[in-house]
Amino acid sequence: MGAFGFHPVPKPSFGRGKEKRGARGKFSKETILEIFKRDGWRCVHCGTNKDMEEIPHHVIFKSQGGLGILENGVTVCRTCHSWAHSCRAGREWFESFILSLYGKLNGVEDK
């Protein structure tokens, strides 16, 4: 090793300033349970309890800054979830559903 020896400096442990990109906007297990309880374990659009999505639908999409909060999630079946992502009418229907419940979207008051 030589005359100087080897004394590595420990790596500093700085906390992350932001959540990892994949974690932002995700629903916690507790929030998922609250959403399913609120919606009666049924699709809020068609009322079925068959072929349900395991994760609630983000009314304001994560890619648009949607949060993983109770006021931004709804219980949906796979068919209605596909409809929500395939056309503007689907997206607007779920937005109006949340507005009727809370008067706000994504935790922000409607102006």
NORDABEL-V646568 format. One record per residue. N is the residue number from 1. PSI is psi in whole degrees, -180 to 180 (* if undefined). OMEGA is omega in radians with two decimals (none if undefined). BURIAL is I if it has 9 or more other C-alpha atoms within 8 Angstrom, else O. Layout:
n = <N:N>
psi = <PSI:PSI>
omega = <OMEGA:OMEGA>
burial = <BURIAL:BURIAL>
This chain:
n = <1:2:3:4:5:6:7:8:9:10:11:12:13:14:15:16:17:18:19:20:21:22:23:24:25:26:27:28:29:30:31:32:33:34:35:36:37:38:39:40:41:42:43:44:45:46:47:48:49:50:51:52:53:54:55:56:57:58:59:60:61:62:63:64:65:66:67:68:69:70:71:72:73:74:75:76:77:78:79:80:81:82:83:84:85:86:87:88:89:90:91:92:93:94:95:96:97:98:99:100:101:102:103:104:105:106:107:108:109:110:111>
psi = <-21:-174:-24:-19:179:113:85:144:132:144:129:147:96:140:153:133:-40:159:157:149:-42:-23:-22:130:-2:147:137:165:-38:-43:-40:-46:-42:-42:-47:-40:-46:-40:6:27:28:157:129:-18:-54:-14:1:159:18:146:48:148:143:-28:134:157:132:117:-50:115:149:-38:-18:10:14:135:161:60:163:-42:1:11:147:150:130:154:169:-38:-48:-30:-42:-43:-41:-32:-10:-18:158:-38:-39:-46:-45:-35:-47:-35:-43:-32:-47:-40:-37:-30:-45:-16:12:157:137:28:8:130:141:133:*>
omega = <3.10:-3.05:-3.03:-3.12:-3.13:-3.11:-3.10:3.10:3.14:3.13:3.13:3.12:3.10:3.08:3.12:3.13:-3.14:3.02:3.05:-3.07:-3.11:-3.09:-3.11:3.07:3.13:3.06:3.02:3.11:3.13:-3.14:3.11:3.13:3.10:-3.13:-3.14:3.10:-3.13:-3.06:3.09:3.12:3.13:3.06:-3.11:-3.12:-3.05:3.08:-3.12:2.99:3.12:3.05:-3.07:3.00:3.14:3.12:3.12:3.09:3.01:3.13:2.94:-3.03:3.09:-3.12:3.12:3.14:-3.14:-3.10:3.09:-3.08:-3.12:-3.08:3.14:-3.11:3.06:3.09:-3.12:2.97:-3.09:-3.13:-3.13:3.09:3.09:3.12:-3.12:-3.11:-3.02:-3.10:-3.14:-3.13:3.11:3.13:-3.13:3.13:-3.13:3.07:3.14:3.09:3.14:3.10:3.14:3.13:-2.95:-3.09:3.13:3.08:3.06:3.12:-3.11:-3.13:3.09:-3.11:none>
burial = <O:O:O:O:O:O:O:O:O:O:O:O:O:O:O:O:O:O:O:O:O:O:O:I:I:I:I:O:O:O:I:I:O:I:I:I:O:O:I:O:I:I:I:I:O:O:O:O:I:O:O:I:I:O:O:I:I:I:I:I:O:I:O:O:O:I:I:I:I:I:I:I:I:I:I:I:I:I:O:I:I:O:I:I:I:O:O:O:O:I:I:O:O:I:I:O:O:I:I:O:O:O:I:I:I:I:O:O:O:O:O>
